[in-house]
Amino acid sequence: MRRSIAAAVVAMATALTVLPATTSSATDGKPTPGAPAAPSARVLAEQQATRALTTAHAVLAGTAGASAGKRPEGTLAMRDLFAALPDLDASQQKQAHAVLARPTDGAGDPYGDGYTVPAKRKCQGNFCIHWVATTSDAPPSQAWVTKTLAIMNKVWHHHVTKMGYRAPVQDGTRGGNSKFDVYLKDVGAKSLYGYCAPEKRKPGTKWLASGFCVLDNDFSQSQFGAPPINSLKVTAAHEFFHAVQFAYDYGEDSWFMEATATWMEERFADDVNDNRQYLPYGQVKLAGSQLDFFNQDGFNQYGNWPFFEYLSTHYGNGVVRTIWNRAGAFKGAPDLYSTKAIRSVLGSHGGFPKVFRSYAAGNTVPARTYPEGKAWPHAVIAQRWKLSKDSRTRHHAFTVDHMASANALLKPDASLSGPRWMARITIDAPGHKSSPGIVVIIKKKSGTIKKSVHLTRGGYGKVKVPFSSSGVRSVTVTMANASTRFQCWHRTAYSCQGKPVDNNKQFTLKVAAFKR
């Protein structure tokens, strides 16, 4: 689900969120909806399911976190509720089905987004658009309905035909026929661009489901701050990709679903650039935040779409589809969780640690790293040091979480002007099991040099770099913790709902200017 920043306040991140109320499968360790569980696990699953119902109800009612300015995720709130159905009691299941109902269910959707007047429908290509002619849910004109239908068909052609992703699971004749259904409704009043909801599990599968989408009825510029057609394009690309994801694994890690859907906006509507609004909340700026953290009340999962932009820029757009194929739960797919799927695919590109440290360092120079990076923010510098003849050394101990990084910037004072001045950089990082990585970027007046620092198995490394003020503008040291080790299925907001093994790792950096 795409969410408007203008209507929400970023809340303090927490380590837990509303996740699918599931229990562990004995075969592969991945939670399975409604599977038998130990009494304590069963109680926890029921509590999580109740929270999922409360959250989904609140987000569609527009009251979710209203007092704090929070807006939970719409699509993933619907996903979590759908997965939680087996853990709800009969009364709660009745409410849940009402929340998950389509707008055309009208009175059958008293807890959600039901239309209050009869709906119209227009079908063409792969889609049917549903709307009402009156009430606040009415679109501005018939022309807007036609435009929405045309754009949705272009999105299908782009995602499925051109880029090769799986088509959404068919819904039989729900909505009147087998075409994919999109409903127009004033969800902008609830600070939402739109959402998609899984509806029925595909027979013979655990994690594939059909679904439908709801988009704002007019994308008014007063609500969304952009021309309506632009908001429609990026929302259609984003939300339909969620429906595509339901054909891979609707229970996949939340951060991965949102980050790749936001990345897909750039593929379909590159000129709109609406997803730049999320960059200040992701690792392009906040280097110390974890790549795979899903913040129910924040925007970092959207803001981390540049990780996939980095992958597609270096290895082609198909690399993201390959990752989804590894994450998929369809027949013949390995059903790996997000980070494990990424690690598997990047094994043929030097490995995740190598790619991640290069990506993290690249975020300090986005103009050189991304096609449109000149317009992007750059990664936060944790320490800035200026060395001189009278002050030649600095040191600091940095604490870095998993799949995150920290940066230090060194500059030579004018007193270090001779060609013989160098900087010795020494690193004491965690051991190799934590997958530490160090990259140095030397900005010279004649160009930029990027190099990795070799670390021993114990995490020790050193390098000497030019440091004359007559030729060097700055030296940036990026310390990356590329660990992807988790204790899975503990209902956290990280990969595989796991507990990261390698958070709070210490990197001690020492630098010294000297004459060779």
Residue, then its C-alpha position, 0 to 999 in steps of 0.5 A: m500500500r502506498r501511504s501519503i507522507a503529508a497526512a502522517v507523522v513518522a512514529m518511533a520505530t518499534a521492534l514488533t508489528v502486527l504480523p500474520a497470526t500463524t504458527s510454525s510448520a514442522t516441515d520447513g519452519k515457515p509459519t502456516p496459517g491455522a496449523p496446530a500449535a502448543p498452548s502458549a503459541r496458540v494464545l499468542a497467535e490468537q492475540q496477534a489475530t485480534r490485533a490484526l482485526t483491530t488494525a485492519h478495521a481501523v485503517l479502513a475506518g480512517t481511525a488508525g492511530a488518529s491521535a498520534g497521526k499514524r496510518p498503518e499499512g493498508t495492503l499489509a493490514m489486509r494481508d495480515l487479517f487474511a492470514a489471521l482468519p483461522d486464529l479468530d473465533a466465529s464472531q471475529q471471523k464474521q467481522a474480518h470477512a466484512v473488513l475484507a469484503r469488496p466495496t460492492d458488497g455494500a451493507g455486507d462491508p459495514y466495517g470496511d469500504g462498502y459503497t452506499v449506492p449501486a455501483k457501475r462497472k466498465c471492463q476492458g482487457n484484463f480489468c474491470i473498474h467499479w465505481v459509483a456515480t454519487t456520494s463522496d466516492a464518485p470519480p470526477s468524470q466518466a473520462w477518469v474511469t476510462k483513463t484509470l482502466a487504460i492505465m491499469n491495462k498498461v500496468w498489466h502489460h508492463h509488469v506481466t508481459k514485458m517484465g515477465y512477472r506472474a499474473p495475479v491468481q484469478d478470482g473465478t467470477r467474483g466481480g462479475n467475471s474472471k477479470f481483475d477488479v479495481y474499485l474507485k473510492d475516496v480512500g485519500a480521505k483516510s491518507l491512503y493512495g490505495y490498497c489491495a486485499p487477498e481474498k481466496r487462497k488458490p486451491g492446493t497452495k498455502w501462500l497464493a491467493s486471488g485478490f482485488c484492489v481499491l484506488d483513490n477515486d480522483f487523486s485530488q492534488s489538494q490531498f496528494g500534492a501532485p497532478p492526479i494523473n501522476s499519482l494514479k500512475v505510480t499507485a496503479a504500478h505499486e498496488f497491482f504489483h502487490a496483487v502480483q506478489f500474492a501470486y508468489d507468496y502473500g505471506e512474504d516479509s513485509w519490508f520486501m513487499e513494500a520496497t519492491a512495489t515502490w521500486m516498481e513505480e520507477r520502472f513503470a513511471d520513471d518520469v513521475n519520481d513520486n517515490r523520492q518523497y520516501l528517500p529521507y526515511g531509507q538507507v540512502k540517507l539513514a545509513g544506520s537503519q536496518l534494510d529489512f526493518f518494517n515500521q508499521d507507522g513509518f516510511n522506511q520500507y518505502g524509502n529502501w527501494p533504492f537497494f533494488e534500484y542498485l541491484s537492477t542498475h548493476y545486474g539488470n531489471g530481471v534480478v528482482r524477478t529472479i529474487w521473487n522467483r526464489a521467494g515464491a511459494f508456487k509449485g517448484a519454487p523454493d519458498l525462501y524468505s526475503t533476505k535468504a532469496i536475495r542472498s541466494v541470487l546475489g551469490s552469482h554476483g560476488g555474494f550479498p556481503k560484497v554487494f551490500r557494502s558497495y551499495a552502502a558506500g554508494n549511498t554516500v555518493p548517490a550522484r555516482t551510484y544511481p541514474e537519478g542520484k543527483a537529485w537524491p539525499h546522501a547518507v548521513i556521515a556519523q563522524r567528520w574529521k579534519l586532520s592537520k600537521d598539529s592534529r594527525t590522528r582520530h579514532h572512534a568506535f561505531t556500533v552498527d546493526h545488521m544490514a546497516s552501515a556507518n560512515a566517517l568523512l576525513k578531510p586534509d587541512a591545508s597544512l597537509s599540502g605536500p604530495r607525500w602526505m598519506a592517511r593510514i586507515t585501520i579497522d577493528a571490525p567484528g569477525h567474519k561470521s558477522s559479514p563486516g565490510i569496509v569501503v573507502i571512497i577517495k574524492k580527488k580533484s581529478g576524480t573518485i576512487k572506490k576500493s574495498v579494504h581486506l579484512t582478516r577472519g578476525g575483522y582486522g584491516k588497514v589501508k593507506v590512501p593519498f591525503s594531500s590537500s593539494g590533490v584530495r578533497s575527502v576520504t569517506v570510510t563506510m563500515a557495513n554490517a552485512s549479516t543476514r543471520f536470524q533466529c527465525w519465526h519469532r514474530t518480529a518486524y525483520s526478515c523471516q519474522g526473526k531475531p537478528v543475530d548480529n546487531n550492535k556490532q562494534f567497528t573501531l576506526k583509527v586514522a592517522a596522517f603521515k608522510r611517506 
